[in-house]
């Protein structure tokens, strides 16, 4: 019955010109329920939720809250109706404190001055009630990603949200932070809140969700209870076919050393060493995976190799040439490709078209340009080719990159970098935010590059991914390589011990 649902979305259609993002989609959510929204990259999940959050308006269809038809034409209207959205890419001001971010737009004053003391007290009470540990006085720029996630949740609760929408909430969290967030979700629903969870991580859906609604290519497929569903079931519902969770590959046949790092020292932004006397070789025809807890020097290492961060001491050799001090373009022109960990900050120019983003590494070369004049016919033609080959889904090649879903943005960057036929392919967080079908495809592409004789260096926080694609695994801890193992000789437990600074001896785990 209608009265059972806190939210009903009936026959929701959203069109952008000739492109239909949502086509007659239905979604019903009960009070105290965690309802997963499952679909491939570009299936229309975020578009659907953006309409519920007041960021977009439906072309047709009806939204009901507690059985009453409503029009949600702005985020403030959504907030007034008790709807809050925790976005995949956090909406926080780094220079502001936690409290300043939470009250932004809802400030109350005392004698014409913002009553920050009262706000901090209220935030502390909310934080304690829901187990959202955070310091209201800390600057957002100085807190961890997991803490920033908690700030986003507190921001919605502070505004009185009864329905919380989580859009890929665990994409940038560590395993421990993910466990903590799932516990927070359970606490929220016990308090009577309702949650819509958008995630590609099937284990998370099975761990916390009560119901799952599947949409595929903008269309509603089904809404079913999660209980009894396997990962294989969820994956097949999502992509419409069976999906392999283990990538088939032949044994590696490593050749000459392509990347050789010797005693490397690299400082982080505050001038403190983040990479400490690190040495590592990567050979042609192998994938070396770097496993480690976030913040142990992975980012600074990759930035140093690609010329994006100054090297304090040590050497980096690519194909026999020391590249320390060379510019990013010089390194790129040595047939080095780089898929950065932050696709928005470092991988794309979001306001430029998809086609222009495909050409960022080659815009100054023929046939893309001649005598300094860009050939947009060639640029767009190349873009259409890459979109088809790498299954990058967008209305066309001339839409801005920001219009794509996060997963399609990631596939676009990988397409651009792999298409350059590199000798060394460096990939950070290759499948962050991708659905299981896209993950399967990307991992196969990485192994295919290895089989072509390329040297591949992969950094990932997903241990399943590291174990799946790597031929050798280098564990980084506190800025240096703490151990090198093979996937066949280790497991996630042993990797976890190494990542925390422990040691392995004679096949036993030693903390």
N, C-alpha and C positions, 0 to 999 in steps of 0.2 A: 504493500500500500504506500501511497505517496507520503503519508505522515511518518513512515519509517525512515525516510531519507532526509539528511540535513542538506544535501546537495543533489540536484537532478539537472543534468544537461541533456536536453532532448533535441535530437535531430540537428545538432550543431554543424553548420557548414561555414567555412571561411575561405574566401577567394581573394587572391592577389592578382588582379587582372584576369588573364586566362588560366592562371595556375590555381588549382584547388588544393589547399593544404589540409583541410578537414572536410569530409564528405558524409554528412548525415550521421554524425557520431553521437552515441549515447553513453552517459556515465552517471551512475547512481552511487552515492556514498552514504553509509549509515553513521550515526553518532557512535563514537568510541571505536571506530574501525580504522585499520590501516589498509588502504586500498592501493595496490600497485598498478601503475600505468605502464604497460610493456609494449615496446615496438622498436623497429629498426631505426637507425639514424635517418632523420628526415621523414619519419612516419607521420609527424604532426603532433607529437606529444606536447612539446613546449608551446606550440601555437595554441593548442586546446587550453592549456593551463594559463597562458597569458590572457586569454579571454576571461577566465575565471578571476584572474588577478587585476582586471581592469586595464591592462596594457594594450589590448586589442578588443574590437567589438565584432561579434559574429555577423556574417553576411545574412544568415538566416538561422532559425532555431530558437529555443527558449531555455532560460536558466531559472531554476526555482530554488529558493532557500527555505527550508522547513515548510515546503508545500506552497510557498507564495512566489509568484512570478516576479522577477526583478530585472532591472537594467543596470549592468555594471559598466559604466562608461569612463571610469578613472580609477587609479590605484587608491585614491582616498575613499571613493565609494566602496571599493572592495574591503578596505580596512574597516569602514563604518559597519559593513555587513558581517564583520568577524572573519574575514579571509586574509591570510598572510602567506607570502611566498618567499621561500628561501631559495635564491637563484643559484644556478650552477657556478656562475662567476660572481663573486661576492660584490655587493653594492655598498662598500664601505669607503670612508675617507681616511686614508692612511695617517694624515697629520692630526686627526682628531682623536680624542680619547674614546675608550669603549662607551662610556656614558654619553658623551657628546654625539656619537654615532646613533645610539639607541633612541635618544630623544629628538633627533633631527627631524624637524617638520611637525613635532607635537609639543614643542617647548611651552612650559608654563613659567610665568614670571612672578616675582615678588618685589613690589616697589619698582617695577620697570626693569628689573634684573632677572635673568634666567635663574630659577631656583635649582641649581645644580646639586646642592646638598640633598634636597628632598629626592631628586631623581636618582642619585647614587644609592640612597637608602632603599628606594623602591626596587631598584635593579638588584641590589644585594638580596632582598627578600625573594624576588623571583628566581634568582640564581640558586638560592638555597632550596626553595620549594621544588624545583624541577631537576636538581642535580647538575646544573649548568655552571660549573666552576669557572669563574672569570673575574679579573680585577677591573672594576669599573673605571679606575683612574689611569690604567695603562694606556699608552698610545697603541692604536691598531697596528702601526708599522712595526712595533716591537714584540708582538705576540705571535704565536704559532698559527699555522693554517687551521689546526683543529680548534684552537681558541677563537679564531675569527668565525668559524662555523657556528660556535656556540653564541657568539655575539649576534649573528644573523637570526638565530632562533629566538634569542631574548628580545630582539627588536620586534618580532611579530607578536610575541606574548605581551610585551609592554603595551602594544596597541590593542590588546584585547582579542586576539585571534582565537577563534574556536575551531577553525579549519586551517591546517597548515599544509602547504604544498612544498614538498622537497624535490628540487630538480637536480638529479645526479648528485646527491649530497656527499657521497663518499669518494668521488672521483680523485680528489687530491689529498685524501686522508691516509694515514698509516694504518696498519692492521689493528693496533691498539685503539686508535682514535675511532675506527669504524665500529669496533665492539662497544665502545663508550656511547657512540651516537645511537646505535640500535637500542641500547638500554634506555637512553633518553626518550626515544620514540615510545617505548613500552610504558614509561612513566607518564608521558603526555596523554596516551589513550586511557590509562587508568584514571586520570583526572577528568575524563569526559571529552577530551579533545578528539578530533578526527584528523586523519592524515592521508594525503595523497602522495604516494612515493613514486617518482620517476627514477628508474635505475635499470642498468643493463646487467647488473650483477645478480645472477640467478640465485646464488646462495643466500643473498640478503632478502630477496623476496620470500623464499621458503622459510627464512628464520623469523621474519616479523609480520609479514602481510597476511591478512585474512581473506581478501579477495584480490583478483587480478583481472583487469580489463586489457584486452589485446587490441591494438590498432595496427593496421598494415597498409602502407601507402595511403594514409589519410582516411581509411575506412574502418569502421568498427567490425571486429571479427567475433569476439565473444567476451563475456564476463562470467568467471567461474571461481569457486572457492579454491584457495591455494592448497589446502590440506590434501595430501595424497599425490600432488603433482611432483614429478621428478624434474631435474634440470633439463633432461632431454625433451620432456613434454613442453616445458616453458620455451626452450629454444626453438622447437618445431612450430609452436603456436606463433612465435614472433616472426620468423622468417619464411614460414610456409614450406619448409623442407627439413630433413634431418641434418644435424650439425655435428661435426667431429670436434671433441674437446682436446684431442691429442693430435699434434701435427706430425704427419708421416715424413720421415727424412732418412736419407742414406747416411752412412758414416762420413764425417768430414775428411777431406784430404788436404791438409794445410800445406802451403808452399812457402814462398819467401816472406820475410817480415815486411809488412807495409807500414805499420805504426809502431814506433819504439819510443817509450817514455823512460827517461833516466833521471832518477833523484829529483823529481819535480817538486818545487815548492811554490804555492800560489796563495796569496792573501785574499780574504774575503773583504767585504766593503769597509769594515772597521779597521783594516790593517792587521788583523790577526790571521796567522796561517790557517788556511782551511784544507789545503793539500800539503802533506808533509813527507818529503823524500819518497815520493811515490814512483815506482817503476813497474812497467807493464808493456808487453809486446802483443800485437795483434797481427796475425798472418793472413795472407791471401787464402781464401777458401775456408775460413772459419768464422764462427760467431762467438765473440767473447761477451758474456753478459756480466754486468756489474750489479751486484746485489748489495743493498745497504739501507739502513734507516735514513730517512730524509734528514739532510743537514750534516752529513758526514763528509762533505767535500765533493759529492758527485757533480753538482752544478758548476762549481769553480773549475773542476777538472775539464769538463766538456768545453766550457768557455775558453779555457787556456788553449786547448787543442785547436779550436776553431778561430783563434785570434781575437776573441771578444773580451778577453781579460789578460792583463799584463802578467807575465811570468816573473817571479822573484828570483828564482834560481833553478838550475836543472836544464834538461834538454828534451825537445820533442822532435823526433825524426820521422818524416813521411817520405817513403820511397828513397831513403838515403840522404835526404836533405833536412838540415835543421831549420825548422820553421819558426823558432822563437823570434818574436819581434816583427814577423811578417803581418801584413794587413789581412783582414778576413777575405777580401777579394783575391789576394794572391794565393791564399790557402785554398779557397774554393776552386781557383783555376788549376790547382794541382790535382784535380779530379777528386775533391773531397766534398761530400754532400752531408748536410746536417739537418735533422728534424729536431727542432728545439722542444724543450719540455713545456714551455708556455706558448701555445699556438697564437694567442691574441697579442701578447707583448712582442714576441720575437719571430713568429712564423708567418704572419699575415699583415697586410695593411688593410684594415677592416673596411675602410670607406672606398677602396679601389675595387674594381670589378674582379670577379673570379678569374677571368682571362688575364687581366693585368697581373694578378698575383701569381699565376702560373709562369709568367715571364720575368719575375723579379731577378732571377739569376742570369738571364740571357738577353735582357732587353737591349743591350748594347752590341749584340752580335747579329750577323746576318743569319737567316733571312728576316729575323724579327725587326731589325732596323738596318738602315743603310744611309750613310752620311749624316747620322744623327736624327733621321726621320723614322718614327715608328710606323711599322706596317701593320695596321690593325686587322686587316684581312687575314694575315698570317697568324697574328696573335690569337684571334678568335678561332681560327681553324685548328690551331694546335690545342687550344683549350677544349674544344669539342672532342678531339681525339682522346685527350687524357681523361675527360669526364666519362667517356664510354669505357675506356680500358680499366680504370680504377673504380668504376661505379660511384662516381661523385654525383650526388643527386641535387639538382638545383633547377629552378624554372628555366634558366638559360645561362650561357657563359658570361653574360654582361650584367648579371645582378651583382650588387656589392657583396663582398665576402662575408660581411656581418649578417647577411640574410640567410646564410646556410646554418644548418644545425651544427653543433659542436663536432659530432662524429664526421660529418661531411667536410668540415673545415680541416680536420685531421687527415682525412684521406686525400684532400687536395694538396696538402703540404708533402705528404709521402709521395704522391704522384709526381710532383715537381722535382723532388730530390732524386728519386729512383730513375726518372726519365733521363737525367743527365749522365747516366752510365758511369757512376763514380768507381774509383778504385778503392776508396775508403768511404763507407757509409756509417755515419754516427747518428744513432737514433735514441732520443730520450723520451721515455714514457710513450712508446709507439701506439698503444691501443687505449690510452686514457679516454674514457667517455665513449668508446665504440661498443656497438652491439655484438652479440656472439658471432653473427655471420660475418661482420666486418673484421672482427678479431681473427677469425679463422683465415680470412683472405690475406690480411696484413702479415700474419706470421708465415704463411706460405710464400709471400713475396720476399720476405727477409731471407728465408731459407733458399729460395730460388736465386737471389743475388749471391749468396754464399756459394751455391753450386756453379755459378758462372765464374767463380774464382775471385770474387770480391772479398775484401776484409770488412767485417761488420762488427761494430761496437754498439751494444745495446745497454742502456740504463733503464731499469724498471723497478718500481716498488712492488710489482706483482710477482711473487715468488713462483707461482704456477707458470707464468710467462717465461721467467728466467730459466726455469727447469725445462720448459718445453722447447725453446728455440736455441739455447746455448750449446756450444761444444765444450767450452770451458767457462767456469764461473769464477770471477774475481770478486771476493767479498771486501768491501771497503768499510773501514771503521776508523773514526777519528782522523781521517785524512790520509790514511795509507792502506795499502793492500794487506789485509789481515790473513788472507789465505786464498789459495786457488784450488778449486775442486772440479770434478766433472759431474754432470747430471746423473750419470749412472752410479756414482759412488757416494751420493749424498741424498738428503731429503730436506723438507722444509724445516724440520726441527733442528737439524744440524746447522743449516744455514742461519737460522735464528740465533743459535748460540754464537756463531762466528760474527754475525752482525752486531751482537751485543758486546763483543770483545772477548768472548770465551775461546777455548781451544778444543781441538779434536785430537785424540791420541789412540792409535791402534783401533780405529773404527768406533771408539766410545766417545760419548759426549762429556766434555768437562767444562763446567761453567767457570 
